[in-house]
Amino acid sequence: MESRNLWTTYSEEQLKELQQVNESYKVYLDNGKTERECILEAVKMAKEVGYRDLNDVIAKGETLKKGDRVYAVCMDKTIAMFQIGEEPLENGMNILGAHVDSPRIDVKQNPLYEAGELAYLDTHYYGGVKKYQWVTIPLAIHGVVAKKDGSVVEIVIGEDEKDPVLCITDLLIHLAYEQLEAKASKVIEGEKLDLLIGNMPLDGEEKEAVKANVLKLLKEKYDIEEEDFVSAELEIVPAGKARDCGLDRSMVIAYGQDDRVCAFTSLLAMLEAKDLKKTACCLLVDKEEIGSVGATGMQSRFFENVVAELLLAMGVDSNIKVRRALANSKMLSSDVSAAYDPMFESVFEKKNTAYFGHGMVFNKYTGRGGKSGSNDANAEYIAYLRRIFERENVNFQTAELGRVDIGGGGTIAYILANYGMDVIDSGVAVLCMHAPWEVTSKADVYEAYRGYKAFLIGE
């Protein structure tokens, strides 16, 4: 299969739509730097086009019918959205599934300390990161602090132009001889990723005066005490907005594009879908970067339970119908792939890699080595997708995640495949994946959006 650079193939109308999609995408990235923020933004966008909370529908005793749009949220970190189709739900759904968590640095539960008259927050990194990439760059804090009285304080520091930013320090080159001799994985140790947050002592304090001043500021601005860190979820992310990249503005550079590029395009396709034969579902989940574990990860029973509730709201109460609905479904596991980087060409196999501007990517399998830990899509399902995409003139390419025995990775695909449904990984190629700033092609973002729309329509 031969793919091509798409930029010269678009009409003026398509180029205009492409730019509109990417401008909306950048706004979504800016508004959603944590999984909580992504889900909040998804709910806001869904309500604007008529989606209702499934719990409200159930509480009112309403019966769902074709065209109805509902959503369910789990712990503010995962969402399942549905548009009811013409066919019975047990015939299966067309599911778009992406994750909204991204590699980052988390604040520990007992984090605040002072050393050398500097105040720090102790941290623990989340997901697969090159730790040395996170030092000496402007950082922001996003998250919530849950207090004993039941109130929740939302915190964002470092994004407004008037906000201070924070940073993690690194050793100056003049003293770094031994450091530079270390392996890249050891140049910066995990316990050295502590966040520098202050240097000004509180007047009148003799011990840990800088820490005391930080606590005073937190009390004045957020009414939180040191002990409130125990019930906080604070995430450290790069400060700054998504930007156009390249002199030709053909790319987007931003934090968290793995996997919010697929989450956004799936969400946008879902919001615009209408008059569907099969029920459509957009599933945005948490914890993929650490194995899809926990109540908000794909391995939880949240999605299965919501499908059962959905059937009940449609007047169907049967466990076997839940199983049939899942087994008969088709899914695009919407996750990113590695883009070919000529600066590091030795790790790629050129015939089976993803190129910028060549459209959305299908990974028949992921895994490591001998496809370990992979979902491997069957040939008939791929042929089905080819028919749909050719009908809608959607441009796509196929790829593997690096050369055999070099690359590897996983997604949520295998978890949904456990139900017996057809699943394949599909998404957008990314440069600098898992770095604080990642790069995507605007053309690929556009084609993913078009491809997901076509998939929801089906045959």
Backbone torsions as a table, in degrees:
resi	resn	phi	psi	omega
1	MET	NA	133.1	-178.8
2	GLU	-113.8	126.4	177.2
3	SER	-104.6	170.1	-176.0
4	ARG	-141.9	157.9	174.1
5	ASN	-70.9	127.6	-168.4
6	LEU	-90.2	-12.2	-170.7
7	TRP	-59.5	-34.3	-178.1
8	THR	-84.9	-1.5	-177.0
9	THR	-97.9	-11.9	-173.8
10	TYR	-82.1	143.6	172.1
11	SER	-78.2	170.0	177.8
12	GLU	-60.9	-38.2	179.6
13	GLU	-65.7	-41.3	178.6
14	GLN	-66.8	-39.8	178.5
15	LEU	-62.8	-37.1	178.1
16	LYS	-66.1	-44.6	178.3
17	GLU	-64.8	-40.0	177.9
18	LEU	-56.8	-45.7	-179.9
19	GLN	-66.3	-38.4	179.2
20	GLN	-63.9	-43.4	178.6
21	VAL	-60.7	-44.2	-176.4
22	ASN	-73.0	-31.3	174.9
23	GLU	-66.0	-41.3	176.7
24	SER	-64.7	-36.8	179.1
25	TYR	-62.9	-43.2	179.7
26	LYS	-63.9	-37.8	176.5
27	VAL	-62.7	-42.7	178.7
28	TYR	-61.0	-42.0	178.1
29	LEU	-62.6	-41.7	-179.6
30	ASP	-66.8	-36.3	-178.2
31	ASN	-82.9	-14.8	-175.3
32	GLY	-129.9	79.7	177.8
33	LYS	-96.8	-4.3	173.0
34	THR	-131.4	165.7	179.5
35	GLU	-63.4	-37.7	177.2
36	ARG	-61.0	-45.3	-178.9
37	GLU	-65.7	-36.9	178.3
38	CYS	-63.3	-43.3	-179.2
39	ILE	-69.5	-39.3	176.5
40	LEU	-59.5	-42.6	179.2
41	GLU	-67.5	-38.1	178.5
42	ALA	-63.7	-42.8	178.4
43	VAL	-62.8	-43.7	179.1
44	LYS	-59.6	-47.3	-179.9
45	MET	-65.4	-38.2	-179.3
46	ALA	-66.2	-44.1	179.9
47	LYS	-62.1	-33.1	-178.9
48	GLU	-64.2	-23.4	179.5
49	VAL	-110.9	16.0	169.6
50	GLY	102.0	9.4	176.2
51	TYR	-72.3	144.4	178.0
52	ARG	-122.5	153.9	177.6
53	ASP	-68.3	125.6	-179.1
54	LEU	-58.7	-35.1	178.9
55	ASN	-62.3	-37.0	177.4
56	ASP	-67.0	-39.8	178.2
57	VAL	-61.7	-45.0	-179.3
58	ILE	-65.6	-42.7	-179.0
59	ALA	-61.5	-32.7	-179.6
60	LYS	-86.1	-4.9	178.9
61	GLY	71.2	23.6	-179.4
62	GLU	-78.4	154.7	176.6
63	THR	-107.4	125.1	-178.8
64	LEU	-76.2	146.3	-179.6
65	LYS	-138.2	175.9	-178.7
66	LYS	-53.6	134.4	177.8
67	GLY	92.9	-15.9	179.1
68	ASP	-67.6	146.7	-178.2
69	ARG	-125.5	124.7	-178.5
70	VAL	-138.5	163.0	176.7
71	TYR	-143.8	158.1	174.0
72	ALA	-136.9	140.2	-176.7
73	VAL	-118.9	140.3	176.4
74	CYS	-114.7	111.3	173.5
75	MET	54.3	29.7	177.4
76	ASP	63.2	17.1	-176.7
77	LYS	-128.3	-7.7	-179.3
78	THR	-142.7	143.6	178.1
79	ILE	-139.1	141.8	171.6
80	ALA	-121.2	122.5	-178.9
81	MET	-115.2	141.5	-177.7
82	PHE	-134.6	140.0	164.9
83	GLN	-119.4	120.1	-173.7
84	ILE	-70.8	129.3	-179.0
85	GLY	-96.0	-175.9	-177.5
86	GLU	-74.6	-38.2	-176.7
87	GLU	-80.0	156.2	175.5
88	PRO	-58.5	147.0	-176.4
89	LEU	-62.5	-30.3	-179.0
90	GLU	-66.0	-13.9	174.2
91	ASN	-74.9	-7.1	178.2
92	GLY	106.8	164.5	179.5
93	MET	-121.3	162.3	166.9
94	ASN	-101.8	113.9	-169.3
95	ILE	-114.1	130.0	169.3
96	LEU	-106.4	120.1	-177.0
97	GLY	-125.5	122.8	179.2
98	ALA	-135.0	169.1	175.9
99	HIS	-117.1	151.1	-175.7
100	VAL	-113.9	0.2	173.2
101	ASP	-85.3	151.9	-179.0
102	SER	-138.9	156.2	175.0
103	PRO	-55.5	141.4	-174.9
104	ARG	-165.0	-168.2	174.0
105	ILE	-126.5	127.0	-179.8
106	ASP	-99.5	149.2	175.6
107	VAL	-85.3	132.2	179.6
108	LYS	-69.5	169.6	-176.9
109	GLN	-76.0	-24.3	175.4
110	ASN	-124.5	73.8	-162.3
111	PRO	-97.0	-29.7	-166.1
112	LEU	-81.0	125.4	177.0
113	TYR	-151.7	166.3	178.8
114	GLU	-122.3	137.9	176.5
115	ALA	-148.6	129.5	179.3
116	GLY	59.6	33.0	-179.2
117	GLU	62.3	28.6	172.4
118	LEU	-123.5	141.2	179.0
119	ALA	-100.3	138.0	-176.9
120	TYR	-133.6	159.1	165.5
121	LEU	-111.0	126.0	177.6
122	ASP	-74.1	141.7	-170.3
123	THR	-134.7	168.4	175.3
124	HIS	-143.1	119.0	-176.6
125	TYR	-71.3	154.6	-174.2
126	TYR	-124.1	124.1	178.1
127	GLY	84.4	-177.0	-177.7
128	GLY	-82.6	110.4	-179.3
129	VAL	-131.4	151.6	163.5
130	LYS	-88.7	106.1	-168.7
131	LYS	-60.1	-32.1	-178.0
132	TYR	-66.9	-17.5	179.6
133	GLN	-73.9	-15.2	-172.0
134	TRP	-96.5	-0.4	-179.2
135	VAL	-91.6	151.5	174.0
136	THR	60.5	23.7	173.8
137	ILE	-115.4	153.2	178.3
138	PRO	-64.9	130.4	-177.1
139	LEU	-124.7	153.6	178.1
140	ALA	-124.4	160.0	174.4
141	ILE	-113.5	127.2	174.1
142	HIS	-125.0	142.6	174.4
143	GLY	158.2	-163.5	-178.2
144	VAL	-134.2	152.9	172.0
145	VAL	-123.2	116.8	179.0
146	ALA	-93.8	122.9	-176.5
147	LYS	-96.7	162.3	-176.7
148	LYS	-62.6	-25.7	-178.8
149	ASP	-80.0	2.4	178.4
150	GLY	95.8	-10.8	179.1
151	SER	-78.7	154.5	179.3
152	VAL	-126.0	124.3	-179.0
153	VAL	-100.2	123.4	177.2
154	GLU	-88.9	135.3	-176.5
155	ILE	-127.8	128.9	169.7
156	VAL	-137.9	115.7	179.6
157	ILE	-127.6	122.5	174.1
158	GLY	114.9	1.8	-177.5
159	GLU	-102.8	-34.1	177.3
160	ASP	-72.4	148.2	-179.5
161	GLU	-57.0	-29.9	-177.8
162	LYS	-89.3	-7.2	179.9
163	ASP	-73.9	151.5	165.4
164	PRO	-75.2	156.2	170.5
165	VAL	-110.5	169.8	-177.1
166	LEU	-123.1	171.9	-179.8
167	CYS	-157.5	164.7	171.1
168	ILE	-111.6	130.3	-173.1
169	THR	-84.2	161.9	175.9
170	ASP	-134.3	162.6	-178.9
171	LEU	-76.4	134.9	178.6
172	LEU	-63.0	147.4	-174.9
173	ILE	-57.1	-31.5	-176.8
174	HIS	-65.8	-22.7	-178.6
175	LEU	-115.6	15.0	-168.3
176	ALA	-104.4	19.1	-176.7
177	TYR	-58.1	-50.3	-178.8
178	GLU	-67.0	-39.4	179.4
179	GLN	-59.7	-42.6	-177.4
180	LEU	-71.5	-14.1	175.8
181	GLU	-84.1	-11.7	-177.0
182	ALA	-79.5	160.9	172.8
183	LYS	-63.9	154.9	-179.5
184	ALA	-57.8	-34.5	-179.7
185	SER	-70.0	-15.1	-177.3
186	LYS	-112.4	-6.2	-178.9
187	VAL	-56.9	-44.1	173.4
188	ILE	-123.3	117.4	178.7
189	GLU	-80.3	155.7	-179.2
190	GLY	-57.0	-37.7	-179.4
191	GLU	-75.9	-5.2	176.7
192	LYS	-95.4	3.6	-178.3
193	LEU	-90.6	33.8	179.7
194	ASP	-78.2	144.6	-171.2
195	LEU	-90.9	123.9	177.3
196	LEU	-78.4	123.0	-174.2
197	ILE	-128.6	-4.0	179.8
198	GLY	-176.7	160.0	178.9
199	ASN	-143.9	-6.7	-174.9
200	MET	-91.4	121.8	179.9
201	PRO	-77.3	152.0	174.7
202	LEU	-80.7	125.5	-177.8
203	ASP	-59.2	130.6	177.7
204	GLY	96.4	-12.4	178.9
205	GLU	-91.3	136.9	-179.6
206	GLU	-99.5	-33.8	-178.7
207	LYS	-113.9	134.7	178.7
208	GLU	46.0	52.0	-175.7
209	ALA	-70.3	-30.1	178.3
210	VAL	-69.9	-43.8	176.1
211	LYS	-60.9	-42.5	179.6
212	ALA	-60.7	-37.3	179.4
213	ASN	-68.2	-39.2	176.6
214	VAL	-61.2	-44.3	179.0
215	LEU	-63.2	-37.3	177.2
216	LYS	-62.1	-44.0	179.5
217	LEU	-64.5	-41.6	178.9
218	LEU	-64.4	-37.2	178.4
219	LYS	-67.0	-43.4	-178.3
220	GLU	-67.6	-40.7	-173.6
221	LYS	-87.4	-38.2	-173.1
222	TYR	-120.3	-4.5	-177.9
223	ASP	56.9	43.7	177.3
224	ILE	-119.6	149.1	-179.9
225	GLU	-104.8	170.0	179.6
226	GLU	-60.2	-38.9	-178.4
227	GLU	-65.7	-18.6	-179.7
228	ASP	-70.4	-16.1	175.4
229	PHE	-60.6	-26.4	-178.7
230	VAL	-59.5	-35.9	-179.3
231	SER	-112.3	44.3	179.3
232	ALA	-117.4	151.8	169.3
233	GLU	-124.1	97.6	-176.8
234	LEU	-117.8	125.8	-176.1
235	GLU	-116.0	135.0	179.4
236	ILE	-99.0	122.0	-176.1
237	VAL	-134.2	161.9	176.6
238	PRO	-61.1	137.2	177.8
239	ALA	-82.9	142.0	176.5
240	GLY	122.1	163.4	-174.1
241	LYS	-94.1	159.1	170.8
242	ALA	-62.6	140.5	-176.7
243	ARG	-133.6	155.1	166.7
244	ASP	-65.1	144.6	-179.3
245	CYS	-124.1	139.2	-179.4
246	GLY	96.4	147.6	177.4
247	LEU	-62.2	-25.9	179.1
248	ASP	-91.5	2.3	-179.5
249	ARG	55.3	34.8	-176.1
250	SER	-88.1	-7.4	-173.9
251	MET	-131.1	166.6	175.8
252	VAL	-120.8	131.5	173.6
253	ILE	-115.7	130.1	-176.3
254	ALA	-169.0	164.5	172.8
255	TYR	-80.5	144.9	167.7
256	GLY	78.4	20.2	-179.5
257	GLN	-69.3	-22.8	166.1
258	ASP	-91.5	102.0	12.3
259	ASP	-126.5	29.9	-175.6
260	ARG	-72.8	-16.8	174.6
261	VAL	-65.8	-38.2	177.8
262	CYS	-80.2	-33.6	177.1
263	ALA	-62.4	-45.5	-178.2
264	PHE	-66.9	-47.4	-178.1
265	THR	-65.6	-34.5	174.7
266	SER	-65.7	-45.1	180.0
267	LEU	-61.7	-45.9	-179.0
268	LEU	-63.0	-42.7	177.6
269	ALA	-61.6	-40.9	-179.6
270	MET	-65.0	-42.1	-178.4
271	LEU	-66.1	-27.6	-177.5
272	GLU	-94.5	-8.0	-178.6
273	ALA	-69.2	145.5	176.9
274	LYS	-160.0	159.1	177.7
275	ASP	52.1	57.3	-174.3
276	LEU	-95.7	145.3	174.7
277	LYS	-74.2	-50.7	178.4
278	LYS	-102.0	149.8	176.3
279	THR	-60.2	133.5	179.0
280	ALA	-100.7	147.7	179.0
281	CYS	-137.9	135.7	170.5
282	CYS	-117.9	120.5	-174.5
283	LEU	-118.9	114.1	179.2
284	LEU	-114.6	118.0	-169.7
285	VAL	-122.1	169.3	-177.7
286	ASP	-108.6	169.3	167.4
287	LYS	68.8	13.0	178.6
288	GLU	-62.4	-35.3	-175.9
289	GLU	-68.2	-13.5	178.4
290	ILE	-124.2	26.5	173.3
291	GLY	103.3	11.2	177.3
292	SER	59.5	34.2	-176.2
293	VAL	-91.1	173.2	173.8
294	GLY	81.2	175.8	-174.9
295	ALA	-64.3	-28.4	-177.3
296	THR	-102.4	3.5	176.6
297	GLY	-89.2	167.1	-175.6
298	MET	-66.8	-21.4	179.9
299	GLN	-77.5	-7.5	177.5
300	SER	-74.7	171.9	179.2
301	ARG	-90.0	7.8	-175.9
302	PHE	-54.8	-51.7	-175.2
303	PHE	-64.4	-44.3	179.1
304	GLU	-59.9	-42.4	179.5
305	ASN	-65.4	-39.1	-179.8
306	VAL	-66.3	-39.3	177.1
307	VAL	-61.4	-39.7	176.9
308	ALA	-62.4	-43.1	178.0
309	GLU	-65.3	-37.5	179.0
310	LEU	-62.5	-46.5	178.0
311	LEU	-60.3	-41.9	179.5
312	LEU	-61.7	-38.8	178.2
313	ALA	-71.9	-11.5	175.4
314	MET	-100.2	7.4	177.6
315	GLY	87.0	17.3	-178.9
316	VAL	-119.2	124.2	-179.4
317	ASP	-125.7	87.8	-176.9
318	SER	-157.3	126.2	178.7
319	ASN	-64.0	-37.4	-179.5
320	ILE	-66.3	-29.8	177.8
321	LYS	-68.7	-34.4	175.4
322	VAL	-62.5	-47.0	-179.3
323	ARG	-63.1	-41.1	178.9
324	ARG	-65.2	-41.8	180.0
325	ALA	-58.9	-40.7	-179.1
326	LEU	-75.3	-45.0	-177.6
327	ALA	-65.0	-31.5	-177.5
328	ASN	-88.8	2.8	-176.9
329	SER	-82.6	160.9	171.5
330	LYS	-121.0	142.3	-175.1
331	MET	-137.5	141.6	164.2
332	LEU	-103.9	112.2	173.8
333	SER	-77.3	97.3	-169.1
334	SER	-83.1	96.3	-179.4
335	ASP	-141.8	159.9	-172.6
336	VAL	-78.4	162.9	175.0
337	SER	-127.4	165.1	-179.4
338	ALA	-79.8	126.3	176.7
339	ALA	-82.4	144.4	177.3
340	TYR	-61.4	128.4	179.4
341	ASP	-121.7	107.4	-177.2
342	PRO	-63.5	-15.9	175.6
343	MET	-70.9	-20.1	-178.6
344	PHE	-135.0	47.7	-169.8
345	GLU	-65.5	-20.1	-175.0
346	SER	-66.5	-20.5	-178.6
347	VAL	-90.8	-3.9	-178.7
348	PHE	-107.8	149.9	171.2
349	GLU	-106.9	107.1	-162.3
350	LYS	-59.4	-31.3	-179.0
351	LYS	-74.0	-21.0	-175.3
352	ASN	-129.4	53.8	176.9
353	THR	-136.2	164.6	-177.5
354	ALA	-97.0	135.6	-178.7
355	TYR	-113.6	142.2	175.7
356	PHE	-57.5	136.6	174.8
357	GLY	77.0	11.7	179.8
358	HIS	-106.4	9.3	176.4
359	GLY	103.0	178.4	179.7
360	MET	-65.8	161.6	-171.1
361	VAL	-115.5	136.4	168.8
362	PHE	-108.2	126.3	171.9
363	ASN	-109.5	103.6	-179.8
364	LYS	-56.3	-35.7	177.9
365	TYR	-148.3	156.9	173.3
366	THR	-121.1	-121.2	178.0
367	GLY	74.9	-167.8	-179.4
368	ARG	-133.2	153.0	176.7
369	GLY	53.3	-115.2	179.2
370	GLY	-83.4	43.5	179.5
371	LYS	68.7	23.3	-178.2
372	SER	-60.5	131.5	178.6
373	GLY	77.8	19.2	-172.8
374	SER	-105.9	150.8	158.7
375	ASN	-90.9	133.9	-179.5
376	ASP	-120.4	105.2	-174.4
377	ALA	-66.1	144.6	-179.4
378	ASN	-82.3	158.8	-173.3
379	ALA	-62.7	-39.1	-177.9
380	GLU	-62.9	-38.1	179.2
381	TYR	-67.1	-40.8	178.2
382	ILE	-63.0	-39.5	177.1
383	ALA	-62.7	-39.3	176.4
384	TYR	-59.1	-45.8	180.0
385	LEU	-66.5	-37.4	177.6
386	ARG	-59.1	-42.2	-179.9
387	ARG	-61.7	-45.1	-178.3
388	ILE	-64.1	-46.4	-175.7
389	PHE	-69.7	-35.6	176.6
390	GLU	-67.0	-37.9	177.5
391	ARG	-60.3	-39.7	-177.0
392	GLU	-97.0	6.9	179.8
393	ASN	55.4	40.1	176.1
394	VAL	-86.8	131.1	-178.7
395	ASN	-90.6	130.1	179.6
396	PHE	-142.7	164.5	177.3
397	GLN	-138.4	163.5	177.7
398	THR	-114.6	153.2	-176.0
399	ALA	-159.1	163.3	166.3
400	GLU	-115.9	163.5	-177.8
401	LEU	-91.2	70.0	179.1
402	GLY	92.7	176.4	179.1
403	ARG	-66.8	152.4	177.1
404	VAL	-58.3	136.3	-179.5
405	ASP	71.3	5.6	173.3
406	ILE	-114.8	-51.4	-175.7
407	GLY	-87.0	-176.2	176.8
408	GLY	154.5	158.1	179.9
409	GLY	169.4	177.6	-179.6
410	GLY	-145.8	167.6	-179.3
411	THR	-138.7	-166.4	176.5
412	ILE	-85.2	-0.3	-172.2
413	ALA	-56.6	-47.3	-174.4
414	TYR	-65.0	-26.7	-178.3
415	ILE	-70.3	-44.6	177.4
416	LEU	-70.5	-33.3	178.3
417	ALA	-62.8	-22.8	177.9
418	ASN	-61.2	-21.9	176.7
419	TYR	-78.9	-10.4	-178.9
420	GLY	95.9	4.9	-179.4
421	MET	-81.8	161.3	173.3
422	ASP	-76.1	127.4	-178.6
423	VAL	-139.8	139.7	171.0
424	ILE	-143.1	147.2	175.1
425	ASP	-77.3	131.6	178.5
426	SER	-149.5	140.7	-179.6
427	GLY	-179.5	-143.2	-172.1
428	VAL	-120.7	138.5	176.5
429	ALA	-74.7	139.7	-175.9
430	VAL	-129.2	134.1	168.7
431	LEU	-92.1	146.2	178.7
432	CYS	62.9	35.3	-178.0
433	MET	-55.9	136.1	-179.7
434	HIS	74.2	1.4	172.8
435	ALA	-79.0	163.3	177.2
436	PRO	-56.1	-33.7	176.8
437	TRP	-124.4	122.7	-178.6
438	GLU	-112.6	159.1	-174.8
439	VAL	-126.0	135.3	174.3
440	THR	-130.4	161.4	174.8
441	SER	-90.6	132.6	178.3
442	LYS	-61.1	-33.0	178.6
443	ALA	-64.4	-39.7	-179.7
444	ASP	-70.6	-37.0	174.8
445	VAL	-59.5	-44.7	-179.7
446	TYR	-63.7	-44.3	-178.8
447	GLU	-68.4	-34.0	176.0
448	ALA	-63.3	-45.0	176.4
449	TYR	-58.2	-45.9	179.3
450	ARG	-65.8	-40.4	-179.6
451	GLY	-65.6	-41.0	179.5
452	TYR	-66.8	-36.1	176.0
453	LYS	-62.7	-45.1	179.3
454	ALA	-61.5	-40.4	-179.2
455	PHE	-62.9	-41.5	-179.1
456	LEU	-65.4	-32.6	176.8
457	ILE	-68.1	-42.4	178.4
458	GLY	72.8	-162.4	-178.8
459	GLU	-85.3	NA	NA
